[in-house]
Amino acid sequence: MSLLEVRDLRVSFPTADGVVQAVRGVSFDVDAGRTIGIVGESGSGKTVLTQTLLGLTPGGEVSGQAVFDGTDLIGLSDEQMRRVRGAQIAVIFQDPLTSLHPLYKVGWQIAEMIRAHDKSVPKKAAAERAVELLARVGIPQPRQRARDYPHQFSGGMRQRAMIAMALSLSPKMIIADEPTTALDATVQAQILDLLLRLQQDSGTALIMITHDLGVVADIADDVLVMYAGRAAEVASKRDIFYRPHHPYTKGLLESIPNSSANAGRLRPITGQPPSLINLPSGCAFHPRCAYVMDKCLTDEPVLTPVAEDGFHRSACWLPVTAAGLSAEAEAERRRTVGEGRHEAAAKIAEAIAESPEAEGSVIA
């Protein structure tokens, strides 16, 4: 049994303009000691998905199951959730400056986290533990820095302090919500290396939310690709990078800048993510998909096994033989599209090809 098993999780928010379908039937597992990367563009439902696990989506209508260590997190009372949040599942947020209280010293905030879950810990012992944690995450002169305020820390040091706080109660799982987005490349690499090393030392499960596939390549074991509130593809890291099946996953890979000096134009995904209030019919990605077929306009695909092991699954109408980045896979995609695309889908494909950002993409 996995540490976390999420099944058919749905989250929606009623608004004056209509119902926002933020998460639409997502299922995934996380094993102890493993890392799953959840990737997708802004607005794909990544953060709402994980915040719902901890009851941090007030006003949302939630259904489905999220069984963590034998307990279904969905529907827990506030008191029951407080025993889980922080103690068993910790969160590292994107912006540590707004996550840390500006009027309290960093060491005090870590110690307060410890004592909030265990009143039996004396203040002095909690303060010593805070110093130990700051040292563990690589902050120099931890005893002195524990007496500093958040604004006296650099961005990288603040994020290290947040990681120390997340580790303070030895949780079984950590949710890292784009923890490196606001950091420069050098500090980002240090933070990722720190998370990986601490995870290996403690055997903690990790959910890494990011829009950066480079981060996924560094740290993840498995990957969940999300689009418009649904899972577009689920696979091991290797399969995502070398045998992607869904055109959205392929588009994300082709959008990664090449570091070589003779790199050509980027190959972007055309268009914008859809409104989660007025979703397109059929496959939500079809208005942006270079391989759109008539069936995509009317029928919504479900996650279907792509590999024999059954773990690699994709929600796309392309055949399983179209997985991969080889010329043969591309030929199979084009052959399938040639058979399945008629007037309605052809008009959408023409509109995509005529968009300004299509130059240099797979469509051109």
C-alpha positions in Angstrom: 0.0 0.0 0.0 1.3 3.4 -1.0 1.8 6.1 1.7 -0.6 8.4 -0.2 -3.4 7.1 -2.5 -5.5 9.8 -4.3 -8.5 8.6 -6.2 -10.8 10.6 -8.4 -10.2 13.8 -6.6 -12.4 16.7 -7.8 -12.4 20.3 -6.6 -14.6 23.1 -7.8 -15.3 26.7 -6.7 -18.7 28.3 -7.3 -18.3 31.9 -8.5 -20.5 34.6 -9.9 -19.3 33.8 -13.4 -19.8 30.0 -13.1 -18.2 27.0 -11.5 -14.4 26.8 -11.7 -13.5 23.1 -12.2 -10.0 23.4 -10.7 -9.3 19.6 -10.3 -11.2 17.1 -12.4 -10.9 13.5 -11.3 -7.2 13.2 -10.6 -5.7 9.9 -9.2 -2.1 9.2 -8.3 0.0 7.3 -5.7 3.1 8.3 -3.7 5.3 5.7 -2.0 7.4 6.4 1.1 10.9 7.6 0.1 9.8 8.5 -3.5 9.4 11.8 -5.3 6.6 12.6 -7.7 6.8 15.7 -9.8 3.6 17.5 -10.7 4.1 19.6 -13.7 2.0 21.9 -15.9 1.4 25.5 -16.9 0.0 28.0 -14.4 -3.7 27.3 -13.9 -3.5 23.6 -14.5 -4.6 22.8 -11.0 -1.3 21.7 -9.4 -1.4 23.8 -6.3 -5.2 23.4 -5.7 -4.7 19.6 -5.9 -2.1 19.5 -3.2 -3.6 22.2 -1.0 -6.9 20.2 -0.9 -5.0 17.3 0.7 -4.4 19.6 3.7 -7.8 21.3 3.8 -6.4 24.6 2.5 -9.1 25.2 -0.1 -11.9 26.9 1.8 -15.1 27.4 -0.2 -14.2 24.5 -2.5 -16.5 21.6 -3.2 -14.4 18.5 -2.8 -15.1 14.9 -3.6 -13.0 11.8 -4.0 -10.5 10.1 -1.7 -7.0 10.9 -0.5 -5.9 8.1 1.8 -2.7 9.0 3.7 -1.1 6.3 5.9 -4.5 4.7 6.2 -6.5 7.8 6.9 -8.8 9.6 4.3 -7.8 13.2 4.5 -11.0 14.4 2.7 -13.6 15.3 5.2 -11.4 15.4 8.3 -12.4 17.9 10.9 -10.2 21.0 11.6 -8.9 19.4 14.8 -8.1 16.2 13.0 -6.4 18.0 10.1 -4.2 20.0 12.5 -2.7 16.8 13.8 -1.7 15.9 10.2 -0.8 19.3 8.8 2.8 20.1 9.7 3.4 17.0 11.8 2.9 14.3 9.2 2.6 16.3 6.0 4.7 19.5 5.8 4.6 22.2 3.1 7.3 24.4 1.6 5.6 27.3 -0.2 6.8 29.2 -3.2 7.6 32.5 -1.6 9.4 32.2 1.8 9.3 35.9 2.5 5.5 35.9 2.7 5.4 32.5 4.5 7.6 33.6 7.3 6.2 36.2 9.8 8.2 39.5 9.4 7.9 40.4 13.1 9.3 37.3 14.6 12.8 35.9 14.6 13.4 32.9 12.4 14.5 30.6 15.2 11.4 31.5 17.3 9.2 30.6 14.4 10.7 27.2 14.0 10.6 26.5 17.7 6.9 27.7 17.8 6.2 25.1 15.0 7.6 22.4 17.2 5.8 23.4 20.4 2.5 23.9 18.5 2.4 20.2 18.0 4.1 19.0 21.2 3.4 21.2 24.2 5.6 19.0 26.3 8.8 20.3 24.6 10.3 23.0 26.8 11.0 26.4 25.1 14.7 26.0 25.5 14.8 22.6 23.9 12.7 23.8 21.0 15.1 26.7 20.5 18.1 24.3 20.5 16.3 22.1 18.0 15.7 25.1 15.8 19.4 25.9 15.8 20.2 22.2 14.9 17.7 22.3 12.0 19.2 25.6 10.6 22.6 24.0 10.7 21.3 20.8 9.0 20.0 22.8 6.1 23.4 24.5 5.6 22.8 28.0 7.1 26.2 29.3 8.5 26.4 30.5 12.1 23.0 29.0 12.9 22.9 30.1 16.5 23.4 33.7 15.5 21.1 33.5 12.4 18.3 32.0 14.5 18.1 35.4 16.2 17.7 37.2 12.9 14.4 38.3 11.3 13.3 37.0 7.8 14.3 40.2 6.0 17.9 39.7 7.2 18.1 36.5 5.2 18.7 36.2 1.5 16.1 34.5 -0.7 18.0 31.2 -0.7 18.5 31.3 3.1 14.8 32.0 3.7 13.9 29.0 1.6 16.4 26.9 3.6 14.7 28.1 6.8 11.4 27.0 5.4 12.8 23.6 4.7 14.2 23.5 8.3 10.7 24.3 9.5 9.2 21.6 7.3 11.7 19.0 8.7 11.2 20.1 12.4 8.6 17.4 13.2 10.1 14.6 10.9 7.0 14.4 8.6 6.3 11.4 6.5 5.7 13.6 3.4 6.7 17.0 2.2 4.8 19.1 -0.4 7.1 21.5 -2.1 5.1 24.1 -4.1 7.5 25.6 -6.6 10.1 26.2 -3.9 12.8 27.3 -6.4 10.8 29.6 -8.7 12.0 32.9 -7.1 15.6 31.8 -6.8 18.5 32.2 -9.3 19.9 29.2 -11.0 22.9 28.6 -8.6 20.8 28.8 -5.5 18.0 26.7 -7.1 20.5 23.9 -7.7 21.7 24.1 -4.1 18.1 23.9 -2.8 17.3 20.9 -5.0 20.4 19.2 -3.9 19.5 19.9 -0.2 16.0 18.5 -0.7 17.3 15.4 -2.4 19.9 14.8 0.3 17.5 15.3 3.2 14.9 13.0 1.6 17.5 10.3 1.2 18.6 10.7 4.8 15.1 10.5 6.3 13.1 8.4 3.7 10.5 11.2 3.4 8.1 11.1 0.5 8.2 14.3 -1.6 5.6 15.9 -3.9 7.4 18.5 -6.1 5.1 21.0 -7.8 6.8 22.9 -10.7 6.4 24.2 -14.2 10.1 23.5 -14.8 10.9 20.1 -16.4 14.5 20.8 -15.6 13.7 20.5 -11.9 11.8 17.3 -12.5 14.8 15.8 -14.3 17.0 16.6 -11.2 14.8 15.3 -8.4 11.7 13.3 -9.4 11.2 9.5 -9.6 7.7 9.7 -11.2 5.9 12.5 -13.0 2.2 13.6 -13.2 1.6 16.0 -16.1 -1.6 18.1 -15.5 -3.6 20.2 -18.0 -6.9 22.0 -17.3 -7.4 20.3 -14.0 -6.9 16.7 -15.2 -4.0 14.3 -15.5 -2.7 14.3 -19.1 0.0 11.8 -18.5 1.5 9.7 -15.7 4.8 7.9 -16.0 8.3 7.4 -14.6 10.7 10.2 -15.2 12.5 8.3 -17.9 9.4 7.6 -19.8 8.3 11.2 -19.6 11.6 12.4 -21.1 12.2 9.7 -23.6 8.8 8.1 -24.4 6.2 10.9 -24.0 2.8 10.0 -25.5 0.5 13.0 -24.9 1.1 16.0 -27.3 1.0 18.3 -24.3 3.9 16.5 -22.6 5.8 16.5 -25.9 5.1 20.2 -26.2 6.5 20.9 -22.7 9.7 19.0 -23.5 10.1 20.9 -26.8 9.7 24.2 -25.0 12.8 23.7 -22.9 15.6 26.1 -23.9 18.7 24.4 -25.3 21.9 25.4 -23.6 24.1 24.7 -26.7 25.5 27.7 -28.5 24.0 26.7 -31.9 20.5 26.2 -30.5 17.7 27.2 -32.8 14.3 28.8 -32.1 12.2 27.5 -29.2 9.3 25.3 -30.2 6.4 26.7 -28.1 3.0 25.4 -27.4 0.6 27.7 -29.3 -2.4 29.4 -27.6 -3.3 29.7 -24.0 -4.7 27.3 -21.3 -8.5 27.2 -21.3 -10.8 28.8 -18.9 -11.7 26.3 -16.1 -15.3 27.8 -16.2 -15.9 27.2 -19.9 -13.9 24.2 -20.8 -13.7 23.1 -24.5 -15.7 20.0 -25.4 -13.9 16.7 -25.8 -10.2 16.9 -25.0 -9.4 20.2 -23.3 -6.1 20.4 -25.2 -7.5 20.1 -28.7 -7.6 23.9 -29.4 -3.8 23.9 -29.0 -2.9 20.5 -30.3 -0.9 20.0 -33.6 -2.3 16.4 -33.8 -6.0 17.3 -33.3 -8.5 14.8 -34.8 -12.3 14.9 -35.2 -12.7 12.6 -32.2 -10.8 15.0 -30.0 -13.5 17.6 -30.5 -16.3 15.5 -29.0 -14.9 12.7 -26.8 -12.8 13.3 -23.7 -10.0 10.6 -23.4 -9.3 8.9 -20.1 -5.9 7.7 -18.8 -5.0 4.6 -20.7 -1.9 2.3 -20.3 0.8 3.1 -22.8 3.4 0.6 -21.6 3.1 -3.1 -20.7 3.7 -2.4 -17.0 0.5 -0.3 -16.9 2.1 2.5 -14.9 2.7 4.8 -17.9 -0.7 6.1 -18.8 -1.9 8.9 -21.1 -5.2 10.6 -21.8 -4.9 10.9 -25.6 -6.6 9.3 -28.6 -3.2 8.7 -30.3 -2.2 5.0 -30.5 0.3 3.6 -27.9 2.7 3.1 -30.8 2.9 6.9 -31.1 4.8 7.2 -27.8 8.4 8.6 -28.0 10.5 11.2 -29.8 11.8 9.1 -32.7 11.0 9.6 -36.3 9.0 6.4 -36.3 6.8 7.7 -33.5 6.3 11.0 -35.3 5.4 9.1 -38.5 2.8 7.1 -36.6 1.3 10.2 -35.1 1.0 11.8 -38.6 -0.4 8.7 -40.1 -3.1 8.5 -37.4 -3.9 12.2 -37.8 -4.2 11.7 -41.5 -6.9 9.1 -41.0 -8.7 10.8 -38.1 -8.7 14.4 -39.2 -11.5 15.8 -41.4 -13.1 19.2 -42.0 -13.9 20.2 -38.4 -10.5 19.3 -36.9 -8.7 20.6 -40.1 -10.0 24.1 -39.4 -8.6 24.1 -35.9 -5.3 22.8 -37.1 -5.1 25.6 -39.7 -5.9 28.2 -37.1 -3.1 26.8 -34.8 -0.6 26.8 -37.7 -1.4 30.4 -38.6 -0.8 31.7 -35.0 2.3 33.9 -34.6 4.0 31.6 -32.1 3.6 28.5 -34.4 6.8 29.6 -36.3 9.5 27.1 -35.4 7.1 24.7 -33.7 6.1 21.1 -34.7 3.3 22.6 -36.7 5.4 24.7 -39.1 
